[in-house]
């Protein structure tokens, strides 16, 4: 099973939702920006990964997973999914988060909320 282990930045605030039905589970979809390779024009290239976080971990961390927050993340079952957008076939990396830890300082928006 392919696995990704990286320090990434969150691309948008987490939105906690629950699956439908009697056995509903908490889930968060995160857009993770993972830098890789050598710098080109002062910046490293970025690979975006769409990943899901499930269960009690999703419920507990939802308020802290804000745009710009750095996380140390392990993503399991990493694979490429194809989708249609504006008449073209595109692809994206997706996976399921098995481990996540907050690193670095909180993003500026989070600091303003606590003032």
WOHU-V950947 format. One record per backbone hydrogen bond with DSSP energy under -1.0 kcal/mol. NH is the residue of the N-H (numbers start at 1). CO is the residue of the C=O. If there is no record, write none. Layout:
<<NH CO> <NH CO>>
This chain:
<<4 75> <6 73> <8 71> <9 33> <10 69> <11 31> <14 65> <17 27> <19 25> <27 17> <28 53> <30 51> <32 49> <33 9> <34 47> <36 45> <40 43> <43 40> <47 34> <49 32> <50 93> <51 30> <52 95> <53 28> <55 26> <59 55> <60 56> <61 57> <62 58> <64 61> <65 61> <66 64> <68 10> <69 66> <71 8> <72 101> <73 6> <74 99> <75 4> <76 96> <78 2> <79 94> <81 92> <83 90> <85 88> <88 85> <90 83> <92 81> <94 79> <95 50> <96 76> <97 52> <98 74> <99 74> <101 72> <103 70> <111 107> <112 108> <113 109>>
